[in-house]
Amino acid sequence: MGGGSDSSAGPDIYCSAGRHIDRSSSQLRSRSTMAVAASLAMLLCLLTLYLLSNWSGTGRADAHSLWYNFNITHLPRHGQQWCEVQGQADQKNFLFYDCGSDKVLSMGHLEEQLDITDAWGKQLEMLKQVGQRLRMELADTELEDFTPSGPLTLQARMSCECEVDGPIRGSWQFSFSGQKFLLFDSNNRKWTVVQAGARRMKEKWEDSRLTMFFQKVSMGDCKTWLRDFLMHRKKRLEPTAPPTVAPGTAHTKAMATSLSPWSLLIILCFILPGISAESFRVTGTVGKTVRGTRDR
């Protein structure tokens, strides 16, 4: 009798220990899964913040720019303009100018106000001079190992950029028939060859007065235009009188607008891992309850 009782108890103890080990392993796996989920959620948020910081850095609210895209055709077809300029302020079109016939084709509402100022007239005159200078250089330009399918056209982009109370940055980009060939950094007067066919052109331009001319226009004239443009834009956007708002409403709006999208995203990065971990914890608890019910 005693031997039979011992032999029957053995398997029960063994199975109970097995279930205890299985439950411990399940808890460890559940905790490990929770940790992995929280880590993945945090990494995802950090990656999103990094990508957004790089993306928004290219368009800072306190950074402003002027771009002038020249399109010069040495031998234009009948009815084709030999010089066209597109102006962009903060990457938004504000001017289309035919510098060959000295005609403004279109401009924005703000530029209609600038049209009556002396600075606007001087800007158009300088753009016309730049177009004429580029056309002269295009006639003598020799590109190695490059044969355009049609009339040779020069696309030149002049840009000046600055941040509030920051230094001006000027540059030029030269392309032929849509292919980028040469770059010029106005700040350090450095030429950079993009296509090998522009080496001879670089040697010629950097030893001539063109270097000083390009630097002067992009660092001097363009800076003045950008300053005038921002000044007129500021005057246009300034309200004539502040709106009357009740004190309680103003306080509520201030609280609502004090949290920027960046702040909300950072807060979300700390909340998501906890939510993920809690979700896995609840899932694990339900699983253990189901397994316990089955064991019983």
Backbone bond lengths (Angstrom), bond angles and torsions (degrees), N, CA, C in turn:
res aa  C-N    CA-C-N  psi(-1)  N-CA   C-N-CA  omega(-1)  CA-C   N-CA-C  phi
1 M - - - 1.466 - - 1.512 111.10 -
2 G 1.431 114.41 -48.43 1.466 117.95 -178.30 1.497 111.91 -61.89
3 G 1.412 117.12 -41.02 1.467 120.06 -179.18 1.498 111.13 -63.74
4 G 1.358 116.10 -40.13 1.459 119.20 -179.26 1.501 111.58 -64.69
5 S 1.382 115.49 -35.32 1.471 118.73 179.75 1.500 111.41 -67.20
6 D 1.360 117.90 -40.15 1.472 121.00 -179.45 1.508 111.19 -66.13
7 S 1.352 116.03 -41.57 1.461 118.73 -176.97 1.511 111.30 -67.62
8 S 1.339 117.66 -31.02 1.462 118.88 179.83 1.510 112.01 -76.74
9 A 1.376 117.14 -26.47 1.469 120.09 -179.43 1.502 111.32 -76.81
10 G 1.345 117.09 -29.00 1.466 121.09 -176.23 1.498 113.64 -56.68
11 P 1.299 119.67 -54.02 1.464 121.03 -178.94 1.518 112.77 -60.53
12 D 1.398 116.65 -34.23 1.464 118.19 -179.84 1.512 110.79 -65.86
13 I 1.355 117.19 -43.21 1.466 120.79 178.42 1.513 110.01 -63.53
14 Y 1.304 117.74 -42.69 1.467 122.04 -178.73 1.524 110.77 -62.90
15 C 1.338 115.78 -44.61 1.465 119.11 -179.51 1.509 111.05 -67.18
16 S 1.329 117.41 -37.99 1.467 120.49 178.49 1.516 111.03 -63.21
17 A 1.318 117.15 -41.14 1.469 120.70 177.80 1.510 110.41 -65.19
18 G 1.349 115.30 -38.46 1.468 118.86 178.88 1.507 111.61 -62.78
19 R 1.356 114.69 -41.32 1.464 117.40 178.95 1.518 110.83 -66.67
20 H 1.356 117.35 -35.72 1.466 120.75 178.82 1.528 110.63 -64.82
21 I 1.328 116.41 -42.93 1.469 120.71 178.42 1.517 110.40 -64.71
22 D 1.351 115.95 -40.84 1.464 119.68 -179.00 1.530 110.60 -64.39
23 R 1.354 115.92 -39.41 1.460 118.78 179.15 1.523 111.13 -67.31
24 S 1.324 117.20 -39.52 1.474 120.16 178.21 1.515 110.90 -63.06
25 S 1.329 115.97 -43.24 1.468 119.67 178.59 1.522 110.61 -63.28
26 S 1.350 115.56 -38.88 1.468 118.91 179.63 1.519 111.16 -64.24
27 Q 1.349 116.13 -39.48 1.462 119.65 178.50 1.522 111.16 -65.18
28 L 1.326 116.38 -40.92 1.466 119.97 178.82 1.519 110.88 -63.59
29 R 1.353 115.92 -43.22 1.461 119.11 178.61 1.526 110.98 -63.79
30 S 1.339 116.19 -38.53 1.462 119.68 179.98 1.520 110.98 -64.85
31 R 1.360 116.23 -43.61 1.464 119.39 178.88 1.522 111.09 -65.20
32 S 1.323 115.33 -39.38 1.468 119.08 178.55 1.523 111.19 -63.21
33 T 1.335 116.05 -41.75 1.469 120.34 178.76 1.517 111.09 -64.26
34 M 1.348 116.29 -39.87 1.466 120.37 178.03 1.522 110.95 -62.17
35 A 1.328 116.72 -42.55 1.462 120.47 -179.83 1.522 111.31 -64.99
36 V 1.328 115.71 -42.25 1.469 119.39 178.74 1.523 110.76 -63.44
37 A 1.336 116.49 -42.87 1.469 120.10 -179.88 1.520 111.36 -62.63
38 A 1.339 116.49 -43.01 1.465 119.85 179.09 1.522 111.14 -64.55
39 S 1.333 116.04 -41.12 1.466 119.74 179.58 1.521 111.45 -64.50
40 L 1.333 116.43 -42.72 1.466 119.81 179.14 1.524 111.36 -63.43
41 A 1.327 116.64 -40.46 1.469 119.73 179.19 1.521 110.95 -63.79
42 M 1.339 116.63 -42.11 1.464 120.25 178.70 1.518 111.40 -65.69
43 L 1.336 117.44 -42.87 1.465 120.53 178.65 1.519 111.32 -62.53
44 L 1.334 116.66 -39.22 1.462 120.54 178.98 1.524 111.11 -62.96
45 C 1.326 116.61 -41.91 1.464 120.13 178.97 1.523 111.33 -66.64
46 L 1.335 116.55 -42.71 1.467 119.75 179.65 1.521 111.03 -63.63
47 L 1.338 116.41 -39.84 1.463 119.84 177.69 1.526 110.69 -63.80
48 T 1.333 116.80 -40.57 1.467 120.37 178.07 1.514 111.35 -62.87
49 L 1.335 116.79 -42.92 1.467 120.60 178.18 1.518 111.31 -62.07
50 Y 1.334 116.30 -41.54 1.468 120.04 -179.54 1.522 111.15 -63.87
51 L 1.337 116.20 -46.04 1.462 119.60 -179.54 1.522 111.31 -64.78
52 L 1.323 117.12 -40.53 1.458 119.82 179.74 1.514 111.86 -67.64
53 S 1.342 117.12 -35.13 1.464 119.29 178.78 1.511 110.95 -66.08
54 N 1.342 117.28 -39.75 1.465 119.91 176.96 1.514 111.32 -68.21
55 W 1.332 116.51 -39.53 1.466 119.66 -178.93 1.520 111.24 -67.26
56 S 1.341 117.39 -45.51 1.461 119.85 -177.15 1.501 111.71 -74.11
57 G 1.343 118.15 -20.40 1.455 119.98 -179.93 1.502 112.75 -65.75
58 T 1.329 117.33 -22.89 1.459 119.42 -179.86 1.512 112.18 -80.43
59 G 1.290 118.09 -11.18 1.453 120.40 -178.18 1.510 111.53 -136.55
60 R 1.333 117.79 52.19 1.448 122.50 -178.90 1.521 110.31 -61.69
61 A 1.347 114.37 146.14 1.458 118.99 -177.72 1.519 111.69 -67.40
62 D 1.350 118.01 -26.99 1.458 120.51 -177.81 1.524 112.06 -95.44
63 A 1.326 118.45 8.11 1.468 122.34 177.22 1.522 109.12 -106.28
64 H 1.331 115.81 137.19 1.464 121.17 -178.51 1.520 109.63 -134.33
65 S 1.315 115.59 154.32 1.462 119.54 -176.19 1.518 110.81 -149.48
66 L 1.321 114.45 154.60 1.460 123.22 170.29 1.516 107.79 -125.09
67 W 1.320 116.78 131.05 1.464 122.57 175.31 1.518 108.46 -121.25
68 Y 1.328 114.91 140.25 1.463 120.72 173.94 1.521 107.67 -128.67
69 N 1.315 115.97 114.88 1.458 122.44 -178.58 1.530 109.30 -100.78
70 F 1.334 115.34 110.98 1.464 121.48 179.16 1.525 109.24 -94.87
71 N 1.304 115.67 136.48 1.461 121.34 173.36 1.531 107.49 -122.74
72 I 1.339 116.00 108.66 1.463 122.18 -173.52 1.522 109.19 -113.53
73 T 1.320 116.39 128.21 1.466 122.55 177.07 1.518 108.79 -116.48
74 H 1.334 115.87 122.54 1.471 119.87 -176.29 1.523 111.47 -68.35
75 L 1.310 117.26 -48.23 1.467 122.12 179.92 1.525 108.17 -123.28
76 P 1.330 117.59 82.81 1.468 119.80 -176.76 1.521 112.39 -70.42
77 R 1.311 115.16 151.16 1.463 120.58 174.82 1.534 109.68 -73.91
78 H 1.317 115.10 171.02 1.463 120.02 -179.09 1.531 110.17 -61.59
79 G 1.316 116.30 126.36 1.448 121.42 -179.84 1.512 114.52 85.17
80 Q 1.326 118.28 -0.85 1.460 122.23 -179.03 1.526 109.98 -97.25
81 Q 1.328 116.55 134.51 1.460 120.44 177.38 1.527 109.80 -74.36
82 W 1.321 116.16 141.68 1.464 118.61 179.54 1.523 111.86 -89.04
83 C 1.330 117.33 -14.90 1.464 120.37 -179.28 1.521 109.87 -143.14
84 E 1.321 115.89 119.16 1.463 122.11 176.86 1.525 108.91 -131.45
85 V 1.318 115.70 142.47 1.462 121.21 -179.50 1.525 108.97 -129.44
86 Q 1.319 114.69 132.59 1.460 121.33 173.68 1.522 107.72 -115.05
87 G 1.333 116.88 122.85 1.459 121.46 179.14 1.515 111.29 -101.65
88 Q 1.336 115.86 137.94 1.458 121.32 179.55 1.522 109.23 -131.63
89 A 1.315 116.07 129.07 1.465 122.54 174.46 1.518 108.30 -110.08
90 D 1.337 115.54 120.29 1.464 120.47 -175.16 1.519 110.81 51.83
91 Q 1.346 115.48 41.97 1.461 125.19 176.16 1.532 113.10 65.73
92 K 1.323 117.03 22.50 1.464 121.74 174.99 1.526 108.71 -119.90
93 N 1.321 116.01 130.88 1.464 120.36 -177.71 1.526 111.25 -61.43
94 F 1.336 115.27 135.44 1.453 119.14 175.17 1.523 112.44 -135.98
95 L 1.346 117.63 -8.02 1.459 118.77 -176.27 1.520 110.80 -153.17
96 F 1.337 115.99 136.41 1.458 123.35 167.40 1.523 106.39 -127.36
97 Y 1.322 115.15 118.86 1.466 120.27 -169.74 1.520 110.05 -131.40
98 D 1.330 115.82 128.50 1.458 122.05 173.52 1.524 106.78 -92.21
99 C 1.338 115.59 97.01 1.464 118.97 -175.47 1.520 111.88 -76.80
100 G 1.334 118.03 -10.93 1.456 120.20 175.80 1.517 111.99 -73.92
101 S 1.324 116.14 -44.17 1.467 121.24 179.12 1.520 112.44 -101.41
102 D 1.336 116.47 1.73 1.468 122.29 178.89 1.528 110.83 58.71
103 K 1.340 115.60 48.80 1.456 120.55 179.69 1.526 109.67 -124.62
104 V 1.324 115.43 131.47 1.457 120.93 173.95 1.525 107.99 -83.33
105 L 1.319 116.54 115.99 1.462 120.59 -176.19 1.523 112.07 -79.12
106 S 1.322 117.02 -39.54 1.465 120.66 176.92 1.511 108.99 -164.51
107 M 1.330 115.42 156.27 1.456 120.84 177.10 1.516 108.82 -157.69
108 G 1.342 116.21 163.22 1.455 121.58 -177.79 1.517 112.16 -79.97
109 H 1.350 114.79 178.39 1.465 120.08 -177.42 1.528 111.54 -65.99
110 L 1.324 117.27 -40.16 1.456 119.66 179.71 1.511 110.98 -64.56
111 E 1.323 117.11 -37.57 1.458 120.70 -178.99 1.528 111.46 -69.91
112 E 1.335 117.34 -23.20 1.458 119.60 174.56 1.525 110.61 -65.04
113 Q 1.332 116.63 -31.92 1.457 120.28 175.13 1.526 110.58 -74.20
114 L 1.325 116.72 -38.00 1.463 120.43 178.74 1.524 111.79 -68.62
115 D 1.322 116.73 -21.23 1.458 121.36 -175.13 1.524 112.15 -60.72
116 I 1.317 117.38 -25.76 1.457 120.05 -177.12 1.529 111.89 -88.77
117 T 1.319 118.74 -3.14 1.459 121.52 -177.46 1.520 110.62 -92.63
118 D 1.343 115.08 156.28 1.460 120.57 177.62 1.528 110.85 -66.08
119 A 1.350 116.35 -35.35 1.464 119.96 -178.56 1.520 111.23 -61.10
120 W 1.329 117.38 -37.63 1.464 120.50 -179.88 1.523 110.82 -65.72
121 G 1.334 116.25 -43.26 1.464 119.81 178.66 1.518 112.02 -63.69
122 K 1.340 116.87 -39.14 1.465 120.35 178.21 1.529 110.81 -67.28
123 Q 1.319 115.99 -34.41 1.467 119.34 178.82 1.522 110.67 -63.78
124 L 1.323 117.66 -46.47 1.459 120.76 179.65 1.522 111.19 -63.37
125 E 1.326 116.87 -38.22 1.462 120.17 178.78 1.525 110.96 -64.56
126 M 1.324 117.40 -41.49 1.464 120.36 179.01 1.527 110.84 -68.42
127 L 1.316 118.12 -38.82 1.463 120.48 177.06 1.522 110.77 -61.62
128 K 1.309 116.40 -37.74 1.464 120.47 177.54 1.525 110.44 -65.05
129 Q 1.344 117.41 -42.23 1.461 120.94 178.56 1.528 111.18 -63.91
130 V 1.320 116.41 -40.82 1.469 119.77 177.98 1.522 110.16 -62.09
131 G 1.327 117.33 -43.52 1.462 120.45 178.28 1.513 112.49 -60.52
132 Q 1.324 117.35 -42.58 1.465 121.00 178.53 1.525 111.12 -65.09
133 R 1.330 116.78 -40.15 1.468 120.17 179.54 1.522 111.10 -66.09
134 L 1.299 116.86 -41.36 1.464 120.25 178.76 1.527 111.43 -65.66
135 R 1.318 116.99 -36.05 1.465 119.63 178.91 1.528 110.54 -66.14
136 M 1.328 117.12 -39.84 1.465 120.63 177.82 1.525 110.90 -62.51
137 E 1.327 116.31 -42.84 1.462 119.83 -179.89 1.521 111.23 -69.66
138 L 1.320 117.24 -33.74 1.464 120.60 179.61 1.521 111.13 -63.70
139 A 1.335 116.43 -34.71 1.469 120.01 -179.32 1.524 111.76 -64.50
140 D 1.342 117.60 -30.52 1.470 121.48 -178.13 1.524 112.97 -103.41
141 T 1.306 117.14 9.26 1.461 120.32 -176.70 1.526 111.10 -78.86
142 E 1.331 115.27 132.12 1.460 121.72 176.56 1.523 108.64 -119.53
143 L 1.306 115.49 116.97 1.453 121.26 178.62 1.518 109.52 -106.57
144 E 1.318 115.69 132.85 1.464 120.98 -178.64 1.530 110.21 -85.63
145 D 1.322 114.91 136.76 1.471 121.36 174.93 1.532 112.08 54.83
146 F 1.322 116.22 42.21 1.463 119.99 178.36 1.517 109.02 -144.27
147 T 1.318 115.67 120.20 1.460 121.39 179.26 1.522 108.68 -125.62
148 P 1.333 118.08 106.34 1.466 120.09 -179.15 1.519 111.61 -68.79
149 S 1.313 116.47 152.27 1.465 121.11 -179.39 1.525 112.03 -75.29
150 G 1.329 117.14 -23.16 1.466 121.79 179.42 1.512 109.89 -135.81
151 P 1.333 117.49 -158.10 1.464 120.66 177.09 1.526 110.81 -57.82
152 L 1.322 116.78 137.39 1.458 121.42 -178.87 1.527 109.76 -67.69
153 T 1.306 116.10 124.65 1.460 121.48 179.00 1.522 109.36 -120.51
154 L 1.308 115.42 143.89 1.463 122.48 179.03 1.521 108.75 -111.89
155 Q 1.325 115.35 125.38 1.458 120.93 172.69 1.526 108.11 -109.24
156 A 1.310 116.01 117.78 1.462 121.51 -179.28 1.522 108.75 -120.52
157 R 1.320 115.51 127.71 1.464 119.90 176.67 1.520 109.11 -112.57
158 M 1.314 115.93 119.07 1.454 121.38 173.19 1.524 108.06 -103.10
159 S 1.318 116.87 135.11 1.460 120.04 -179.73 1.518 110.21 -139.47
160 C 1.315 114.96 146.63 1.460 121.35 170.22 1.519 106.95 -135.05
161 E 1.316 115.35 135.08 1.455 121.58 -176.04 1.517 109.20 -134.69
162 C 1.312 115.83 149.87 1.463 119.97 177.16 1.514 109.17 -159.54
163 E 1.324 115.59 156.76 1.443 123.00 171.03 1.524 108.01 -107.59
164 V 1.319 116.11 167.43 1.456 120.09 -178.33 1.524 109.58 -59.85
165 D 1.330 116.19 126.28 1.469 123.18 -179.03 1.528 111.94 59.82
166 G 1.324 117.48 21.57 1.460 121.01 179.31 1.512 111.52 -109.22
167 P 1.329 117.65 168.42 1.467 121.06 -179.98 1.523 111.66 -72.58
168 I 1.313 115.48 156.47 1.461 121.72 177.57 1.516 109.60 -80.94
169 R 1.327 117.03 142.99 1.461 122.31 175.93 1.523 107.78 -123.54
170 G 1.311 115.77 122.04 1.455 120.52 -178.88 1.513 111.96 -118.43
171 S 1.322 116.51 150.32 1.465 120.03 -180.00 1.519 109.98 -159.49
172 W 1.345 114.30 161.92 1.465 122.74 175.59 1.520 108.25 -132.14
173 Q 1.316 114.96 147.11 1.464 121.91 174.26 1.519 108.11 -132.70
174 F 1.343 116.17 128.86 1.463 121.27 -176.09 1.524 109.58 -118.64
175 S 1.319 115.03 126.67 1.465 121.65 178.71 1.523 109.03 -129.21
176 F 1.327 115.53 151.09 1.463 121.27 177.70 1.519 108.83 -122.28
177 S 1.329 114.42 123.14 1.469 121.17 -179.41 1.525 111.33 50.12
178 G 1.334 115.60 39.85 1.453 121.32 175.30 1.511 115.61 88.88
179 Q 1.345 119.53 -3.38 1.458 122.35 -179.52 1.528 109.97 -107.47
180 K 1.338 116.25 126.79 1.455 121.54 -178.89 1.531 110.44 -70.70
181 F 1.352 116.20 129.00 1.457 120.96 -176.85 1.527 113.73 -119.39
182 L 1.326 117.81 -38.86 1.461 119.75 -167.93 1.528 110.03 -146.43
183 L 1.352 115.68 142.71 1.459 122.54 177.48 1.520 109.37 -124.40
184 F 1.329 115.53 148.76 1.461 120.61 177.37 1.525 109.01 -135.46
185 D 1.341 115.33 123.12 1.460 122.23 176.34 1.520 107.87 -94.67
186 S 1.314 116.59 110.94 1.460 120.51 -174.69 1.519 112.64 -70.31
187 N 1.325 118.46 -25.82 1.459 120.39 -177.30 1.520 112.32 -68.20
188 N 1.331 117.00 -41.56 1.470 119.60 -179.83 1.527 112.91 -113.70
189 R 1.338 116.29 8.19 1.470 122.72 177.55 1.533 111.16 55.31
190 K 1.309 116.01 44.21 1.460 121.68 -177.82 1.521 110.32 -107.75
191 W 1.341 115.57 131.43 1.461 122.65 176.19 1.526 109.32 -98.43
192 T 1.321 116.36 141.17 1.462 121.67 178.73 1.523 109.20 -130.25
193 V 1.329 116.21 124.61 1.463 121.96 178.99 1.525 108.90 -84.47
194 V 1.313 116.77 124.78 1.462 122.01 177.38 1.522 110.43 -96.27
195 Q 1.336 117.23 -44.46 1.460 123.21 175.52 1.526 108.80 -109.05
196 A 1.325 115.82 137.93 1.465 119.88 -177.45 1.524 112.28 -58.68
197 G 1.319 117.14 -26.77 1.455 120.47 -178.85 1.512 114.41 -67.75
198 A 1.348 118.06 -8.69 1.465 121.66 -178.29 1.523 112.76 -99.70
199 R 1.331 118.93 8.92 1.467 120.52 -177.77 1.522 111.82 -63.51
200 R 1.318 115.98 -45.85 1.463 119.41 179.88 1.528 110.90 -65.02
201 M 1.304 115.81 -38.36 1.464 120.99 177.65 1.527 110.51 -63.59
202 K 1.317 118.04 -41.29 1.466 122.13 178.14 1.522 110.85 -62.22
203 E 1.326 117.16 -46.76 1.459 120.58 -179.41 1.526 111.55 -60.19
204 K 1.311 116.52 -36.98 1.460 120.52 -179.64 1.521 111.28 -72.54
205 W 1.312 117.21 -44.33 1.458 120.75 -175.03 1.525 112.57 -72.99
206 E 1.331 118.00 -35.82 1.455 118.70 -177.50 1.520 112.76 -75.28
207 D 1.331 117.94 -16.80 1.461 121.83 177.53 1.526 112.33 -97.83
208 S 1.313 117.90 6.10 1.462 121.40 -178.93 1.525 109.66 -113.93
209 R 1.319 115.29 -176.57 1.462 120.80 179.35 1.524 112.14 -77.40
210 L 1.302 116.67 -3.38 1.461 119.70 179.72 1.529 111.93 -61.73
211 T 1.338 116.26 -36.61 1.459 119.54 -179.77 1.523 110.67 -58.51
212 M 1.322 116.41 -48.46 1.463 120.54 178.79 1.528 111.24 -65.49
213 F 1.328 116.23 -37.55 1.463 120.38 -179.48 1.524 110.91 -64.48
214 F 1.338 116.59 -48.15 1.460 120.45 -179.94 1.530 110.86 -63.45
215 Q 1.330 116.86 -39.80 1.460 120.05 179.62 1.528 111.18 -65.61
216 K 1.320 116.81 -42.59 1.466 120.88 -179.12 1.528 111.40 -62.68
217 V 1.316 116.52 -45.23 1.466 119.48 -176.84 1.527 111.16 -67.28
218 S 1.327 117.60 -43.96 1.461 120.67 -175.40 1.523 113.24 -78.84
219 M 1.338 117.86 -29.86 1.460 121.01 -178.10 1.528 112.77 -97.69
220 G 1.328 117.14 -23.98 1.456 120.70 -178.00 1.509 113.04 -105.02
221 D 1.333 116.27 -67.57 1.467 120.31 -177.66 1.524 111.96 -61.99
222 C 1.313 116.17 -47.26 1.466 120.07 -177.37 1.530 110.92 -62.73
223 K 1.327 116.83 -36.73 1.464 120.60 177.83 1.524 110.49 -62.64
224 T 1.334 116.64 -42.95 1.466 120.61 178.23 1.522 111.18 -63.45
225 W 1.330 116.70 -42.62 1.470 120.27 179.04 1.523 111.07 -62.38
226 L 1.329 115.90 -42.82 1.459 119.98 -179.43 1.528 110.68 -63.75
227 R 1.316 117.03 -42.02 1.466 120.72 179.02 1.530 110.90 -62.84
228 D 1.345 117.03 -44.98 1.464 120.40 178.88 1.528 111.30 -64.45
229 F 1.313 115.40 -40.10 1.466 120.17 -179.74 1.526 110.60 -61.68
230 L 1.341 116.76 -46.64 1.460 120.67 -179.02 1.521 111.32 -67.31
231 M 1.323 117.32 -34.95 1.459 120.93 179.46 1.531 110.59 -64.37
232 H 1.327 117.00 -45.82 1.464 120.17 179.13 1.525 111.36 -68.67
233 R 1.322 116.92 -35.28 1.464 119.12 177.37 1.524 110.38 -65.05
234 K 1.336 116.67 -41.01 1.464 120.36 -179.98 1.523 110.83 -63.38
235 K 1.332 116.83 -42.34 1.464 119.88 178.87 1.521 111.24 -63.00
236 R 1.323 115.72 -36.83 1.466 119.46 -178.83 1.515 111.51 -69.96
237 L 1.343 116.84 -35.33 1.457 120.59 -176.33 1.517 112.99 -85.38
238 E 1.328 119.06 -16.35 1.456 121.39 -178.65 1.524 110.28 -67.38
239 P 1.345 118.99 130.01 1.470 121.02 178.31 1.523 110.80 -73.02
240 T 1.321 116.12 148.16 1.463 120.19 179.39 1.515 111.35 -72.16
241 A 1.323 118.30 -31.98 1.457 122.18 178.08 1.514 108.48 -153.20
242 P 1.334 117.53 142.11 1.466 119.13 -179.73 1.513 110.84 -68.56
243 P 1.325 118.80 139.93 1.464 121.39 179.28 1.516 111.45 -67.82
244 T 1.328 116.65 147.09 1.456 122.54 179.45 1.520 109.19 -85.25
245 V 1.332 115.22 122.37 1.460 120.61 -178.11 1.509 108.30 -129.98
246 A 1.317 116.89 137.68 1.457 121.13 177.71 1.513 109.96 -62.55
247 P 1.377 118.03 145.52 1.475 120.20 -176.94 1.514 113.07 -56.79
248 G 1.341 117.44 -43.43 1.456 119.28 -179.11 1.508 112.49 -64.76
249 T 1.336 116.20 -39.41 1.467 121.03 178.75 1.508 111.12 -66.64
250 A 1.339 116.05 -40.93 1.464 119.78 179.83 1.509 110.86 -63.20
251 H 1.364 116.77 -40.94 1.460 119.49 179.77 1.517 111.23 -65.00
252 T 1.342 115.75 -40.78 1.470 119.62 179.09 1.514 111.40 -63.55
253 K 1.356 116.85 -43.42 1.461 120.67 179.68 1.515 111.01 -65.62
254 A 1.335 116.60 -37.91 1.464 119.52 179.33 1.514 110.54 -63.48
255 M 1.351 116.41 -41.38 1.454 119.49 178.03 1.519 111.03 -65.50
256 A 1.339 116.35 -36.49 1.470 119.97 -177.51 1.508 111.78 -71.13
257 T 1.341 116.44 -35.06 1.463 119.69 -176.35 1.513 112.95 -92.77
258 S 1.361 117.18 -7.32 1.458 118.67 -177.91 1.516 111.67 -70.15
259 L 1.338 116.67 -26.97 1.455 120.32 178.19 1.520 109.01 -87.41
260 S 1.304 115.86 110.68 1.457 120.86 179.52 1.522 109.44 -80.13
261 P 1.328 118.00 163.96 1.474 120.00 175.72 1.518 112.63 -56.01
262 W 1.349 116.80 -33.62 1.467 119.55 178.21 1.526 110.32 -63.24
263 S 1.356 116.70 -44.16 1.460 120.07 -179.21 1.523 110.83 -62.41
264 L 1.320 116.04 -43.31 1.464 119.63 179.23 1.522 111.77 -62.79
265 L 1.330 116.57 -38.28 1.459 119.83 -179.61 1.520 110.88 -68.43
266 I 1.338 117.03 -39.17 1.467 120.41 178.52 1.528 110.17 -64.47
267 I 1.343 116.44 -43.87 1.466 119.76 177.64 1.525 110.53 -60.48
268 L 1.333 115.63 -41.39 1.462 120.29 179.39 1.519 111.50 -61.62
269 C 1.334 117.00 -33.95 1.463 120.76 -179.94 1.526 111.55 -64.60
270 F 1.329 117.01 -29.21 1.460 119.49 178.59 1.526 111.93 -86.38
271 I 1.331 116.38 -23.46 1.462 119.54 -179.04 1.523 111.73 -82.44
272 L 1.349 116.50 -39.83 1.465 120.38 -175.22 1.526 113.59 -57.01
273 P 1.351 119.44 -47.09 1.471 117.63 179.63 1.519 112.38 -57.88
274 G 1.355 117.79 -38.62 1.457 120.25 178.54 1.513 112.28 -65.50
275 I 1.341 115.42 -40.66 1.468 119.33 177.87 1.521 110.64 -63.16
276 S 1.348 116.13 -43.57 1.465 119.86 -179.92 1.522 110.92 -63.09
277 A 1.334 115.96 -43.74 1.462 119.55 -179.40 1.524 110.95 -64.81
278 E 1.350 116.48 -42.22 1.459 120.25 179.47 1.519 110.97 -64.22
279 S 1.329 115.97 -38.00 1.459 119.75 178.91 1.519 111.02 -62.08
280 F 1.326 116.29 -44.95 1.464 119.15 179.14 1.524 111.12 -69.10
281 R 1.356 117.04 -32.10 1.462 119.11 178.86 1.524 110.79 -66.49
282 V 1.350 115.32 -43.56 1.464 119.27 178.75 1.518 110.44 -64.55
283 T 1.338 115.58 -41.92 1.465 119.60 178.57 1.519 110.92 -61.29
284 G 1.341 115.76 -42.07 1.458 119.41 178.78 1.514 112.10 -65.43
285 T 1.362 117.28 -38.49 1.465 121.07 178.90 1.520 111.15 -64.08
286 V 1.325 115.96 -43.05 1.467 119.86 177.62 1.520 110.33 -62.55
287 G 1.340 116.18 -41.03 1.461 119.46 -179.99 1.514 111.65 -63.48
288 K 1.341 116.10 -41.27 1.459 119.37 179.78 1.528 110.54 -67.28
289 T 1.333 117.34 -37.45 1.465 120.19 178.39 1.522 111.02 -62.87
290 V 1.336 115.24 -42.33 1.462 119.71 178.89 1.517 110.78 -64.39
291 R 1.353 115.16 -43.75 1.470 117.80 179.98 1.524 110.90 -65.19
292 G 1.365 116.45 -37.21 1.465 119.09 178.39 1.513 111.68 -64.30
293 T 1.315 116.35 -38.96 1.462 120.53 178.19 1.518 110.81 -63.71
294 R 1.347 115.30 -41.05 1.467 118.92 178.62 1.521 111.08 -65.51
295 D 1.350 116.08 -39.23 1.466 118.94 -179.11 1.524 110.57 -63.49
296 R 1.327 115.82 -37.69 1.459 118.54 179.16 1.531 111.31 -72.18
